[in-house]
Amino acid sequence: MKPIKTRWNSYFNTFVRAAELHGPINGYIKCKLEEHSAVTATSRRRKNPARTRRQ
């Protein structure tokens, strides 16, 4: 949600909405980090890194 410059309360509403979404966003990020950690651990066990470095 983007605030509208001409209305002071649009900034307030933006901050209220951000506070409301704080929990769900943190949950989503935690889930994605756990998925990434699992993929990385699997790749390391196989000795087949997810990303290769090219020079």
Secondary structure, 3 states (H helix, E strand, C coil): CCCCCCCHHHHHHHHHHHHHHHHHHHHHHHHHHHHHHHHHHHHHHHCCCCCCCCC
